[in-house]
Amino acid sequence: MTKTIIKIENLSKQYRLGTIGTGTIAHDLNRWWQTNILKNPDPYLKIGEANDRAHKGMSEYVWALRDINLDIKEGDVVGIIGKNGAGKSTLLKILSRVTAPTTGSIKVNGRLGSLLEVGTGFHPELTGRENIFLNGAILGMTKAEIRSKLDEIIDFSGCERYIDTPVKRYSSGMNVRLGFAVAAFLEPEILVVDEVLAVGDAEFQKKAIGKMQDVSQNHGRTVLFVSHNMASINKLCPKSIILKNGSILSEGKSNNIIEEYIYDNLSENTLNDNIQSKDGTVKLVKITINNGKKLLTGKKANFEFDIYFANLVKNPAFIIAVKSLSDENIIFLSTEPISGHYVGDCKGKTRVSLSIESLNLGAGNYLLYFGIALPKIQFLIEPTKVCSIDVQPFDVYKSGYHIHNNKSLLTIDHSWQVKSIK
């Protein structure tokens, strides 16, 4: 039976808003008097609001986390997703003992290595090599253990030339490279990684994802991974949880959780009505999809975009893109230069129509992006998510079988031939 390696019970974290130091001594004295002398419950735990950064609240206390209950088994790879301010980093900081919970308990059975911010745990005056030994010592490893991993860490980080230079002279990308290498190769039973990998370049991100897969699959270690990159979450983590306003909204299989998370955000604004140029002179006013009819796999699809140009714009290029719910590109279309369609000059109310003879997408949910570019790839409006689209199943091949996007993202015209050969 797989043992529980992290057990979180009724975990909450409360913060006080406002200028630090103003009135806090009085609050602390009152809290101490009530709890230690009068033996009353903490008076400040009864107040406070959910941590919704988008709305002005009435209380000066907020719950960054509220009543979190979670069991993570040995070898689990768990994605943690949510909007900025949802409580993801706070949860990881409590796990890493950077900060303490206000209420509740957390039990960690094993050595935990964390990478929460660029250069977490590094001393800026020490060299990269010295910081590797420092981090290893913090994790409870002997010099011999650290030395046995030293060459692998340096090679993986790609910082060999600078390894004897103080890390205060490292770029943010170099800090992340070395920090991740230390966290991954010094063999903690639990690896906690926040969004910092986004600082690294594409090559390093690929290496880091591969290393986390190796650590979890081949060495049975537990990984907690926070990211806004849904493709990375889906690729690495079989299970995920959604945090919203400091509480767990859902947990389950990553593909289901990612879809729920994206649709939870889309439901707040099904049609993004703030698509406009920075100066406000060009604005997307309205979208009509298939004249209100359903989109069907393999059938004709029509998209209409009503745009207002306050000033004359010469030869803009209109861009339409379709992405998966995990933000992977599937279709990218534009008037000029890709299709060679010259639209001329635009001013005032303008309708852009796109007709697709055969929508070769497997049935499922997708994201529609829209943008406008000027010659030499200067964006008036950068490709921006405007809404979701729902493609319904259809018997494309007349076989009685419907193609869903969990089987194939695309359908294509094709033919088979099978014959005996000598």
Sequence and secondary structure as in RCSB ss.txt:
>XXXX:A:sequence
MTKTIIKIENLSKQYRLGTIGTGTIAHDLNRWWQTNILKNPDPYLKIGEANDRAHKGMSEYVWALRDINLDIKEG
DVVGIIGKNGAGKSTLLKILSRVTAPTTGSIKVNGRLGSLLEVGTGFHPELTGRENIFLNGAILGMTKAEIRSKL
DEIIDFSGCERYIDTPVKRYSSGMNVRLGFAVAAFLEPEILVVDEVLAVGDAEFQKKAIGKMQDVSQNHGRTVLF
VSHNMASINKLCPKSIILKNGSILSEGKSNNIIEEYIYDNLSENTLNDNIQSKDGTVKLVKITINNGKKLLTGKK
ANFEFDIYFANLVKNPAFIIAVKSLSDENIIFLSTEPISGHYVGDCKGKTRVSLSIESLNLGAGNYLLYFGIALP
KIQFLIEPTKVCSIDVQPFDVYKSGYHIHNNKSLLTIDHSWQVKSIK
>XXXX:A:secstr
   EEEEEEEEEEEEE SSTTSSHHHHHHHHHIIIIIS    GGGS  EE  TTS  S SEEEEEEEEEEEEETT
 EEEEE  TTSSHHHHHHHHTTSS  SEEEEEE S EEEE STTTT  TTSBHHHHHHHHHHHTT  HHHHHHHH
HHHHHHHT GGGTTSBGGGS HHHHHHHHHHHHHHT  SEEEE GGGGGS HHHHHHHHHHHHHHHHTT  EEEE
E S HHHHHHH SEEEEEETTEEEEEEEHHHHHHHHHHHHHHH SS    B TTSSEEEEEEEEGGG  EETTS 
EEEEEEEEEEEEE S EEEEEEE TT  EEEEEETTTTS      EEEEEEEEEEESS  B BEEEEEEEEEEET
TTEEEEEEEEEEEEEEE   TTSSS   BTTT SB            
